[in-house]
């Protein structure tokens, strides 16, 4: 069984020729990588490999006067040199392992960055089915888009894409179709990793409309997140598919018990 860490999952999805082009450059974090990554990308994220909901994530940036970082949310901490930055991050990094990842210049809604969650569920036949998508908008002082932890909110994807990128309807449909297609590919590849009944795929969309796969949530991706939308259609679909799959699983378990 492959480890469930962000680093192991990145390496696992990197093996897929369909998914690989959509993965941001990522390495297992070591302090010596800070300089090369920041020289190349200006902004990077340092993420604990085992935590969820944006816990412990740091955004690190190269500035005209040195460097700055924010842990989850709040005012940036400024440091003048790379050496001091490395020392400060050692103090901030309380988990055992981290990854370092290229910072994506996320599209913004009213000045706040957002990412997109696509929810995939197994249906009553045990097959993967698209259930819905939404945009998670970061809180006012947050570097993470997790709604519960970062103080943000949820909106529909067409609304977010139209307002942030001024896209025509045809381009919005093209992007949403690509998100759904990629999510099916993520699920198909994930079948080689382990069994799951539901997967929430988190995508980043940059200010040019380019898509990145940033995280695959397969344990307990939030259903309640979709209840935050005014239109509850996606939420009802998720609950219906969840019930259908659970009913199927219970029937199979009962049949197996009868045969035993």
C-alpha positions as CSV (number, residue, x, y, z in Angstrom):
1,X,0.0,0.0,0.0
2,X,1.4,3.4,-1.0
3,X,1.6,6.0,1.8
4,X,-1.2,8.6,1.9
5,X,1.2,11.6,2.2
6,X,1.0,14.5,-0.2
7,X,4.4,13.6,-1.5
8,X,3.6,9.9,-2.1
9,X,0.3,11.0,-3.9
10,X,2.2,13.5,-6.0
11,X,4.6,10.8,-7.2
12,X,1.7,8.4,-7.8
13,X,-0.2,10.8,-10.0
14,X,3.0,11.9,-11.7
15,X,3.0,8.4,-13.2
16,X,-0.2,9.2,-15.2
17,X,0.6,10.7,-18.6
18,X,-2.9,12.3,-18.6
19,X,-2.5,13.9,-15.2
20,X,1.2,14.8,-15.1
21,X,1.0,17.9,-17.3
22,X,-1.5,19.4,-14.7
23,X,0.7,18.9,-11.6
24,X,2.6,22.0,-10.3
25,X,6.4,21.4,-9.8
26,X,6.8,19.8,-6.4
27,X,9.6,18.4,-4.3
28,X,10.0,16.9,-0.9
29,X,11.0,19.9,1.2
30,X,14.5,20.6,2.3
31,X,15.8,24.0,3.4
32,X,18.4,24.0,0.6
33,X,15.5,24.0,-1.9
34,X,14.1,27.3,-0.8
35,X,16.6,29.4,-2.7
36,X,16.4,27.6,-6.1
37,X,12.5,27.4,-5.9
38,X,12.1,31.1,-5.0
39,X,14.6,32.1,-7.7
40,X,12.6,30.2,-10.2
41,X,9.0,30.8,-9.1
42,X,9.1,33.9,-6.7
43,X,6.2,32.4,-4.7
44,X,6.2,28.8,-3.2
45,X,4.0,26.9,-0.8
46,X,5.5,24.7,1.9
47,X,2.9,22.1,3.0
48,X,2.9,19.4,5.7
49,X,2.6,16.0,3.9
50,X,0.1,14.5,6.4
51,X,-2.3,17.3,7.4
52,X,-5.6,18.3,5.9
53,X,-7.9,21.4,5.6
54,X,-4.9,23.7,4.9
55,X,-3.4,23.2,8.4
56,X,0.2,24.3,8.7
57,X,0.5,25.6,5.1
58,X,3.0,28.4,4.5
59,X,3.2,30.8,1.6
60,X,6.7,32.0,1.0
61,X,7.6,34.9,-1.3
62,X,10.7,36.6,-2.7
63,X,10.4,40.4,-2.4
64,X,12.4,43.5,-3.4
65,X,13.8,43.7,0.2
66,X,14.3,40.1,0.9
67,X,11.6,37.5,1.7
68,X,8.2,37.1,3.5
69,X,6.0,34.3,4.7
70,X,2.5,33.7,6.0
71,X,1.4,30.6,7.9
72,X,-2.3,29.9,7.0
73,X,-3.5,33.5,7.5
74,X,-2.5,36.9,8.9
75,X,0.1,39.5,8.3
76,X,3.3,38.5,6.4
77,X,6.6,38.0,8.4
78,X,9.4,39.8,6.6
79,X,13.0,38.6,6.7
80,X,16.1,40.1,5.0
81,X,18.1,37.1,4.0
82,X,17.6,33.5,2.7
83,X,19.6,32.2,5.7
84,X,17.2,33.9,8.1
85,X,14.2,32.6,6.2
86,X,15.5,29.1,6.4
87,X,15.9,29.4,10.2
88,X,12.4,30.9,10.6
89,X,10.8,28.1,8.6
90,X,12.5,25.5,10.8
91,X,10.7,27.1,13.7
92,X,7.4,27.1,11.9
93,X,7.6,23.6,10.5
94,X,6.3,21.4,13.4
95,X,5.4,18.4,11.3
96,X,7.8,15.7,10.3
97,X,7.8,16.1,6.5
98,X,6.8,18.8,4.1
99,X,6.6,19.4,0.4
100,X,7.6,22.6,-1.5
101,X,5.5,23.5,-4.4
102,X,5.5,26.2,-7.1
103,X,3.0,29.0,-6.1
104,X,0.3,29.4,-8.7
105,X,-0.9,32.9,-9.5
106,X,-4.5,32.0,-8.7
107,X,-7.5,33.7,-10.3
108,X,-9.2,36.0,-7.8
109,X,-12.7,36.9,-7.0
110,X,-13.1,40.4,-5.4
111,X,-9.3,40.4,-4.7
112,X,-9.4,36.9,-3.0
113,X,-7.8,33.8,-4.6
114,X,-10.0,30.7,-5.1
115,X,-9.6,27.1,-6.1
116,X,-12.2,24.6,-7.4
117,X,-13.5,21.4,-5.8
118,X,-14.9,18.8,-8.1
119,X,-16.9,16.1,-6.3
120,X,-16.8,12.5,-7.7
121,X,-19.0,9.7,-6.2
122,X,-19.5,6.1,-6.9
123,X,-23.1,5.4,-7.9
124,X,-25.4,2.5,-7.2
125,X,-23.6,0.5,-9.8
126,X,-20.2,1.2,-8.2
127,X,-19.1,3.4,-11.1
128,X,-17.5,6.8,-10.8
129,X,-20.0,9.7,-11.5
130,X,-19.5,13.4,-11.5
131,X,-21.7,15.0,-8.7
132,X,-20.9,18.7,-8.7
133,X,-18.3,21.4,-8.4
134,X,-17.9,24.8,-6.6
135,X,-15.3,27.5,-6.1
136,X,-13.7,27.9,-2.6
137,X,-12.8,31.6,-2.1
138,X,-10.1,32.4,0.5
139,X,-10.8,34.5,3.6
140,X,-9.7,38.2,3.6
141,X,-6.3,37.5,5.2
142,X,-5.9,33.9,4.4
143,X,-3.4,32.1,2.1
144,X,-5.5,28.9,2.1
145,X,-8.9,28.3,0.4
146,X,-10.2,25.8,2.9
147,X,-13.6,27.5,3.8
148,X,-13.9,26.2,7.4
149,X,-10.2,27.0,8.4
150,X,-9.5,30.0,6.2
151,X,-12.7,32.0,6.8
152,X,-13.7,31.9,3.1
153,X,-16.9,31.1,1.3
154,X,-18.2,29.0,-1.6
155,X,-19.7,30.1,-5.0
156,X,-20.6,28.4,-8.3
157,X,-17.7,27.8,-10.7
158,X,-19.3,29.7,-13.7
159,X,-19.8,32.7,-11.5
160,X,-16.2,32.6,-10.3
161,X,-14.7,32.1,-13.8
162,X,-16.9,34.8,-15.3
163,X,-16.2,37.5,-12.6
164,X,-12.5,36.7,-12.2
165,X,-11.4,36.1,-15.8
166,X,-14.1,37.8,-17.8
167,X,-14.6,34.7,-19.9
168,X,-17.4,34.2,-22.4
169,X,-19.9,31.4,-21.8
170,X,-18.3,29.1,-24.3
171,X,-14.9,29.3,-22.6
172,X,-16.5,28.7,-19.2
173,X,-18.2,25.6,-20.5
174,X,-14.8,24.4,-22.0
175,X,-13.0,24.8,-18.7
176,X,-15.8,23.1,-16.7
177,X,-15.8,20.2,-19.1
178,X,-12.1,19.9,-18.8
179,X,-12.3,19.9,-15.0
180,X,-14.9,17.0,-15.2
181,X,-12.8,15.1,-17.7
182,X,-9.7,15.4,-15.6
183,X,-11.6,14.3,-12.5
184,X,-12.7,11.1,-14.2
185,X,-9.0,10.5,-15.1
186,X,-7.9,11.2,-11.5
187,X,-10.5,8.6,-10.3
188,X,-9.5,6.0,-12.9
189,X,-5.8,6.3,-11.9
190,X,-6.7,6.3,-8.2
191,X,-8.3,2.9,-8.7
192,X,-4.7,1.6,-8.9
193,X,-3.9,3.1,-5.5
194,X,-6.8,2.0,-3.3
195,X,-10.6,1.8,-3.2
196,X,-12.6,4.9,-2.3
197,X,-16.3,5.6,-2.6
198,X,-15.9,9.4,-3.0
199,X,-13.1,11.8,-4.2
200,X,-12.9,15.5,-4.0
201,X,-10.4,16.9,-6.5
202,X,-9.0,20.4,-5.9
203,X,-8.0,22.3,-8.9
204,X,-6.3,25.7,-9.2
205,X,-7.1,28.0,-12.1
206,X,-4.5,30.7,-12.7
207,X,-5.1,34.2,-14.0
208,X,-4.7,33.0,-17.6
209,X,-7.2,30.2,-17.2
210,X,-4.6,27.4,-16.9
211,X,-5.7,24.4,-14.8
212,X,-3.6,22.6,-12.2
213,X,-4.4,19.6,-10.0
214,X,-3.4,20.6,-6.5
215,X,-4.9,18.0,-4.1
216,X,-6.9,14.7,-4.2
217,X,-9.1,14.2,-1.1
218,X,-10.3,10.7,-0.8
219,X,-11.0,9.9,2.9
220,X,-13.9,12.2,3.8
221,X,-14.3,15.0,1.3
222,X,-16.8,17.5,2.6
223,X,-20.4,17.1,1.6
224,X,-21.5,20.0,3.7
225,X,-19.4,22.4,1.6
226,X,-21.9,22.0,-1.2
227,X,-24.8,22.9,1.2
228,X,-23.2,26.4,1.4
229,X,-24.3,27.1,-2.2
230,X,-27.7,28.8,-2.6
231,X,-28.8,26.1,-5.2
232,X,-28.7,22.7,-3.3
233,X,-28.8,20.6,-6.5
234,X,-25.2,19.4,-6.2
235,X,-25.7,18.7,-2.4
236,X,-28.8,16.6,-3.1
237,X,-27.0,14.7,-5.9
238,X,-24.0,13.9,-3.6
239,X,-26.3,12.7,-0.8
240,X,-28.4,10.6,-3.3
241,X,-25.3,8.9,-4.8
242,X,-23.8,8.3,-1.4
243,X,-27.0,6.6,-0.3
244,X,-27.1,4.5,-3.5
245,X,-23.6,3.3,-3.1
246,X,-24.0,2.6,0.6
247,X,-27.1,0.6,-0.1
248,X,-25.3,-1.4,-2.8
249,X,-22.4,-2.1,-0.4
250,X,-24.8,-3.2,2.4
251,X,-26.6,-5.6,-0.1
252,X,-23.3,-7.1,-1.1
253,X,-22.3,-7.6,2.5
254,X,-25.6,-9.2,3.3
255,X,-25.3,-11.6,0.3
256,X,-21.7,-12.5,1.3
257,X,-22.9,-13.3,4.9
258,X,-25.7,-15.5,3.6
259,X,-23.3,-17.5,1.4
260,X,-20.8,-18.0,4.3
